[in-house]
């Protein structure tokens, strides 16, 4: 790979990309519309799309018409609802198919999943979300039903918090602006959670989210930093909060997770992986 250490990401004072004349606002808004659809969503009404994006309904109408015409959305004229089409999946799977890191990490993740009898996931950041790029389930009956391509909120999840704790200060500063702007009312609480995650990570080497994102889910996470200037990935162990708690989670699973993260990092570096 011929690794050259980066001088780091942009400083905290970097201007908002949206202010750059090269920034195409219409394209950004179209992608934001596609991101409105969560794993549990099937069809969304025009009004709901406007609410989630914060865009005027007339703008949503133009964007949804364009995306439907291009085949990325399906439309029900009688109800005015929209759904993602398979064309969107083709974009994601073309990336995941070539994402070699998932193949390299999988043997280590499978071993950890069997040890913990829980779900083990590897993810990357996309804007203010984390996206699964690899996911392994144990043979346990009670296991998370999430899979590759799942999007999770950054501030509330162990995966997102682990990423936050390992990312460069400049990128963290840009994310502060983004999170605060997207949902000002929730930002103070999120800011407090992220600061606590930083303290926990510095003290024990991993982040956690126990019944904070979903009341029945607990997880712990570590960053997977390749040390070559690219943004880290994040690795988590998660499952039912009723089981993943106390000494089992923090004294047994946490050391195994930290070691798994180190093993994956070493394996990726040894494989000379480049994205």
C-alpha positions in Angstrom: 0.0 0.0 0.0 3.0 2.2 0.4 1.6 3.9 3.5 2.3 7.5 3.9 1.3 9.0 7.2 -1.2 11.8 6.7 -0.6 15.2 8.3 -4.2 14.8 9.6 -7.6 16.0 8.7 -8.6 19.6 8.3 -8.3 21.8 11.3 -11.4 22.7 13.4 -11.6 26.1 11.7 -12.2 24.6 8.2 -15.1 26.3 6.4 -18.4 24.7 5.9 -18.2 22.7 2.5 -21.7 24.0 1.7 -20.2 27.5 1.4 -17.8 26.4 -1.4 -18.9 27.4 -4.9 -18.2 23.8 -6.1 -20.9 22.5 -3.6 -24.0 21.3 -5.5 -26.9 22.0 -3.1 -29.5 20.2 -5.2 -27.5 17.0 -5.2 -26.9 17.2 -1.5 -30.6 17.6 -0.9 -31.4 14.7 -3.1 -29.1 12.5 -1.2 -30.5 13.8 2.1 -34.0 12.7 0.8 -32.8 9.2 0.2 -31.3 9.1 3.7 -34.7 9.7 5.2 -35.6 6.0 4.8 -34.6 4.0 7.8 -34.4 0.2 8.0 -37.9 0.0 9.5 -39.5 2.2 6.8 -41.2 0.9 3.8 -43.3 3.7 2.4 -43.1 7.4 3.5 -45.6 10.1 2.7 -44.6 13.3 1.0 -45.3 15.3 4.1 -43.1 12.9 6.2 -40.2 13.4 3.8 -40.6 17.1 4.1 -40.6 16.9 7.9 -37.5 14.6 8.1 -35.5 16.7 5.7 -36.7 20.1 6.9 -37.1 21.1 3.2 -40.1 23.0 1.7 -42.7 20.7 0.3 -42.2 22.2 -3.2 -38.6 21.3 -3.0 -39.4 17.7 -1.9 -41.8 17.4 -4.8 -39.1 18.3 -7.3 -36.5 16.0 -5.7 -38.8 13.1 -5.4 -40.0 13.5 -9.0 -36.4 13.5 -10.2 -35.4 10.5 -8.1 -38.5 8.6 -9.2 -37.8 9.4 -12.8 -34.2 8.1 -12.4 -35.5 4.9 -10.7 -34.2 5.4 -7.2 -37.6 5.9 -5.7 -41.0 4.2 -6.3 -44.2 6.2 -6.1 -47.8 5.4 -5.2 -49.8 8.1 -6.9 -53.0 7.2 -5.0 -51.5 7.8 -1.6 -48.6 10.1 -2.5 -46.1 7.8 -0.7 -42.6 6.9 -1.8 -40.3 3.9 -1.2 -36.7 3.1 -2.1 -36.2 1.1 -5.2 -33.6 -1.7 -5.8 -31.5 0.8 -7.8 -30.5 2.3 -4.4 -29.3 -1.1 -3.2 -27.1 -1.5 -6.3 -25.1 1.6 -5.2 -24.5 0.3 -1.7 -23.7 -3.3 -2.7 -21.2 -2.1 -5.3 -19.3 -0.5 -2.5 -19.7 -3.4 0.0 -18.7 -6.0 -2.5 -15.4 -4.3 -3.0 -14.9 -3.5 0.6 -12.0 -5.9 1.2 -11.7 -5.0 4.9 -14.9 -7.0 5.7 -13.4 -10.1 4.3 -10.2 -9.7 6.2 -11.9 -9.0 9.5 -14.6 -11.7 9.3 -12.6 -14.6 10.7 -11.7 -12.6 13.8 -15.3 -11.4 14.1 -16.7 -14.9 13.9 -14.4 -16.1 16.7 -15.5 -13.2 18.9 -19.1 -13.8 18.1 -18.9 -17.4 19.2 -16.9 -16.4 22.4 -19.5 -13.8 23.4 -22.6 -15.5 21.9 -23.5 -12.1 20.7 -23.5 -10.0 17.5 -20.2 -8.5 16.3 -20.2 -5.7 13.8 -17.7 -3.5 11.9 -18.8 -0.1 10.7 -17.7 3.1 9.0 -19.0 6.6 9.5 -21.3 8.3 6.9 -22.1 11.9 7.9 -23.7 11.6 11.4 -24.5 7.9 11.1 -22.5 4.6 11.3 -23.0 2.0 8.5 -22.4 -1.7 9.0 -19.9 -3.1 6.5 -19.5 -6.5 8.2 -21.7 -8.3 10.6 -21.4 -11.7 12.3 -24.0 -13.5 14.4 -23.3 -16.3 16.9 -25.3 -19.4 17.2 -27.3 -18.0 20.2 -31.0 -17.9 19.8 -31.4 -14.3 21.0 -29.3 -12.1 18.7 -29.6 -8.7 17.0 -31.4 -8.8 13.7 -29.3 -6.1 12.1 -27.1 -6.7 9.1 -24.7 -5.2 6.6 -25.9 -1.8 5.4 -27.7 -1.0 8.6 -27.4 2.6 9.7 -27.0 3.6 13.3 -27.0 7.1 14.9 -23.5 8.1 15.9 -24.1 9.9 19.2 -26.3 7.2 20.9 -24.5 4.0 19.9 -21.4 2.2 21.1 -20.2 2.0 17.5 -20.6 5.8 16.9 -19.1 6.7 20.2 -16.0 4.5 19.6 -15.6 6.2 16.2 -16.0 9.6 17.9 -13.3 8.8 20.5 -10.8 7.8 17.8 -11.3 10.4 15.1 -9.1 13.4 14.4 -9.9 16.6 16.3 -10.7 18.5 13.1 -13.3 16.0 12.0 -14.8 15.9 15.4 -15.1 19.7 15.4 -17.0 19.5 12.0 -19.3 16.8 13.4 -20.1 19.0 16.4 -21.3 21.7 14.0 -23.3 19.1 12.0 -24.9 17.4 15.0 -25.8 20.7 16.6 -27.3 22.1 13.4 -29.3 19.0 12.6 -31.1 18.8 15.9 -30.4 21.8 18.2 -32.8 20.6 20.9 -31.0 17.3 21.4 -27.5 18.5 21.0 -26.8 19.3 24.7 -27.8 15.8 25.8 -25.8 14.3 22.9 -22.8 16.5 23.7 -22.8 15.3 27.3 -23.0 11.6 26.2 -20.1 12.1 23.8 -17.9 13.8 26.5 -18.7 10.9 28.9 -17.7 8.5 26.1 -14.4 10.2 25.7 -13.7 9.9 29.4 -14.7 6.2 29.5 -12.6 5.4 26.4 -9.5 7.1 27.8 -9.9 5.2 31.1 -10.9 1.7 29.9 -10.2 1.6 26.2 -13.7 1.1 24.8 -17.0 3.0 24.5 -20.4 1.7 25.6 -24.1 2.2 25.1 -26.3 0.3 27.5 -30.1 0.7 26.8 -29.5 4.2 25.5 -30.1 3.8 21.8 -32.7 1.0 22.2 -33.8 0.0 25.7 -33.3 -3.7 25.1 -29.9 -3.4 23.5 -26.4 -3.1 25.1 -23.1 -2.8 23.2 -19.5 -1.9 23.6 -17.2 -0.7 20.9 -13.6 0.1 20.0 -12.0 2.0 17.2 -10.0 0.2 14.5 -7.4 2.8 13.5 -5.1 1.7 10.6 -2.6 4.5 11.5 -2.2 5.8 8.0 -4.4 8.9 8.1 -7.7 7.4 7.0 -10.7 7.7 9.3 -11.0 4.8 11.7 -13.6 2.0 11.6 -15.4 0.9 14.7 -16.0 -2.7 16.0 -18.7 -3.6 18.4 -20.2 -6.5 20.4 -23.9 -6.1 21.0 -27.0 -8.0 22.1 -29.8 -8.2 24.6 -29.3 -5.7 27.5 -30.7 -8.2 29.9 -27.7 -10.5 29.3 -24.9 -8.1 28.3 -24.4 -6.3 31.6 -22.1 -6.1 34.6 -18.9 -8.3 34.8 -19.9 -10.4 31.7 -19.9 -7.3 29.5 -17.1 -5.3 31.0 -14.7 -7.9 32.5 -15.1 -10.7 30.0 -16.3 -9.4 26.7 -14.5 -6.0 26.7 -10.9 -7.5 26.8 -11.8 -9.9 24.0 -13.2 -7.0 21.9 -10.1 -4.9 22.4 -7.9 -7.8 21.4 -10.1 -8.5 18.4 -9.7 -4.9 17.3 -5.9 -5.2 17.5 -6.0 -8.4 15.6 -8.1 -7.0 12.8 -5.9 -3.9 12.6 -2.8 -6.1 12.3 -4.4 -8.3 9.7 -5.5 -5.4 7.5 -2.1 -3.8 7.7 -0.4 -7.1 6.9 -2.7 -7.6 3.9 -1.6 -4.2 2.5 -5.3 -3.2 2.1 -6.2 0.1 0.4 -9.6 1.5 -0.2 
